[in-house]
Amino acid sequence: MKNKSLVSINDFTKEEQCRILDLAEEFEKQPRQKILDGYVVATLFFEPSTRTRLSFESAANRLGAKVVGFSDASSSSVQKGETLKDTILMVGGYADVIVMRHPREGAARYASEVSKVPIINAGDGANQHPTQCLLDLFSIRKTQGTLDNLNVAFVGDLKYGRTVHSLTMALSQYNTTFHLVSPESLKLPSAVKRHIKDNNLEYHQYTELAEAIPHVDILYMTRVQRERFSDPIEYEKVKDSCILSKSLMANCKPNMKVLHPLPRVNEINVDVDDTPQAYYFQQAQNGVYVRQAILASILGAK
Ligand code: CP
């Protein structure tokens, strides 16, 4: 994985993905290892973020690397008209790896093609979010003891939710049965569903969340991605279509865990937070260990 860019989850083989998860387990036990002393990590966020940026910066700091970058492109020379190519070429001279979030689908792939240092995609539009995918796999393996043969529900905005796209691709390697819960207008794109079909995996589609809950080991909730809608009226029509409450989980499997990449808006009631099924805050914390593993692997320190 040394010097490899991570743009799509499929850029890492199944074996490489497993190696990241194993390494993340090591970092969870021993998070402070100064193995990246002298390295510089750049975080370029052209779109807002709390978890991805801060957990990458925390991961880099815990490994002894320094961090440079911006969390708001309006404070960078992009504001003056600098192209993405020029920005990437410049930052490649200042840092050993670039973590980039961008609103445009394909921006991370383009950056990886022009960059002299590896690019880690921290989310490109509605396309992919591979590091979130690895922390989701880590969280699923940790709570279920396996990634194989699970029933996983994706709930909410399956059209624009990039975390769902990456995780569908990854879980298609593990004989997953998919339960897809969304309003008609936010169904999983056919290009993503192809990964389920190509692997001859079972999938079920619902519009009512209550119908899926009794069947699943993992309930993966998502926010309706307001920023991807061109028409605010269309957003208003679907924004509250799938809301999880404690009472709705009354007949869930005993091992079921609720995941959410966060931020949530109101798709998970706060009464779920104190139930044994709620795992989303721990899931976000797992992001630090997984991102330590990703940085250490790409920079060749592990
Ligand atoms: N899960 C996630 O990508 O969160 P942020 O947008 O806060 O980084």
Residues whose N, C-alpha, C, O or C-beta is under 5 A from the ligand:
A	BS01	CP	P48 S49 T50 R51 T52 R53 P261 L262 P263
